[in-house]
Amino acid sequence: MNSTSLLNILWLSLKELRSLISDPVMLLFVIYAFTGAIYIQATGTSSEVNNASIAFVDEDGSALSKELMNAFYPPRFQQPQTIGAGEVEDAMDEGRFMFVVAIPPRFELDLRADRNPRIQLNIDATAMQQAAIGSGYIKNILSDRISSFLTRSDLATRAPVNLVVRKLFNPNGVSSWRSSVVAIINQITLLTVVLTGAAVLREREHGTLEHLLVMPLSAFEIAMAKVMANGLVILVATIASLFLVVKWALHVPFAGSIPLWLTGVVLYLFFATALGIFLGSLFSWSLCCSFFRADQHRSKASPRGCNT
């Protein structure tokens, strides 16, 4: 690659940047995608149960059933409420409770008599992730409290092996620490393909694509200019999002090497921009073919000697 090719790529890249800046809708979309969309995705979904509504249908009325109700407290669950058996369906249809625990009659007596009574757990599965995790929480809480009630002791039997699990980079298991970085990667993939594809379609719409093809420019220079310009925009947006949204707004510590991560982003941008150029060129070609077939159809439908 000689200096002339580098100069051509530089000027074409500047043209791409000016074209993007002159499109306020696309520019606002890029800003939102790397700010508001990432913040909403990181904070809107959580893998932890937080402030879940729960109710009990206590048909036993024993000391054990009261103790089971007292085992649930904030911040994982709201204060448990007592409802009747006939209110369960309506209460869950109205969205008042996510979980309803039904304790059958004579539950404590059957448990002491070793009859293996069953507790029914009703789950509103519209929030599937919260429902799945919350059901596991409820099962463990009920099992531990029943075990301690029967043994009359909170001390668990000593296991032969003491397994200690420690999380190195996310000790409390905060979901926003993971989902924020994943959201950035998703936006990089989406926006890079959209920007480069839109750049090709913009050339076709404005009629400047044919001008570029007849100029003393190679296909590599035209494609590389679009890769460099759109990749630079995404890279700057990624750096700003990493520091302003992830580290400052969400307070997510970055334990790894930021330069190494950005190097990986740069390498990934070459793939994503190439995919965007391919899809944009393919769509532009199919659009051109459809216009050509429409012109042929109109020319065949018109009478001879009549200009349309």
C-alpha positions, 0 to 999 in steps of 0.5 A, a space after each residue: 500500500 503506497 502513500 496515495 492509497 493511504 491518502 485516498 483512504 484518509 479523505 474517504 474516511 473524513 467524508 464518511 464521518 461528515 456524512 454520519 455527523 450530518 445524519 442526526 437520527 443515526 447519531 442520536 441512535 448511536 448515543 442512546 445505544 451506548 448510554 441509555 440502552 446499556 444502563 437499562 439492560 444492566 439495571 432492568 434485568 437482575 439474576 437475584 431475587 429482590 423484593 419479591 411478593 409472597 403470600 401464604 395459605 395457612 390451612 394448618 395454623 400451627 406453630 410450624 406454619 407461623 415459623 415458616 412465614 416468619 422465615 421470609 423477610 426483606 430484601 429478598 422478599 416482601 413481608 408475607 401476607 396471609 390469604 385464603 385458598 379461594 383467593 390464590 387464583 385471583 390474586 396471582 391473576 391480578 399480579 399481587 403476588 409472585 409466589 404463594 405457598 399453600 400449607 395443608 391442614 395437619 401439616 405439623 402433625 403429619 410431619 411429626 408422624 413421618 407421613 411426608 406431607 407436601 407444601 404447594 408452591 404457586 409461581 407467577 412465571 411471567 418473570 421467568 428468571 425471577 420465578 426460577 431463582 425465587 423457587 430455589 430460594 423458597 425451597 431452601 428456606 423452607 427446608 432449612 426451617 423445617 429441619 431446624 424445627 424438627 431437630 430443635 436446633 439451628 446447628 447443622 450436622 457437620 459435613 465430612 468436607 467443608 466446601 468454601 466457594 469464593 468469587 474473585 471478581 464479583 463476590 456478591 454476584 451482582 448481575 449488573 457487573 456482568 450484564 453491563 459489559 455484555 450489553 456493550 458487546 451486544 451494542 458493538 455488534 449491532 451498531 457496527 453492522 448497522 452503521 456500515 450497512 447504512 453507509 453503503 445504502 446512503 451512497 446508493 440513495 444519494 447516487 454517489 456510489 456510482 461516482 466512487 466507482 468511476 473515480 480512480 479508487 480501488 474497491 479496497 480503498 472504498 471499503 477500508 474507508 468505511 471500515 476505518 470511519 465507522 469503526 472509529 465512531 464505534 470505538 470512541 462510543 465504546 470507550 465513552 460508554 465503558 468509563 461514563 456508564 459502566 464505571 461511573 454510573 453503574 460503579 462496576 470495577 474493571 479488573 482486567 486490562 482495559 488496553 487489552 480489551 480495547 485491542 480485542 474490540 478493534 480486531 472485532 470491529 474489522 469483522 463486524 464492519 466487513 459483515 455490515 459492508 457485505 449486507 449493505 452491498 447485498 441489499 443494494 444489489 437486490 434493490 437495484 435488481 428490483 428497480 430494473 425488473 420494475 422498469 422492464 415491466 413498465 416498458 413492456 406494459 406501455 404501448 409502442 411509440 408511447 413514452 412513459 
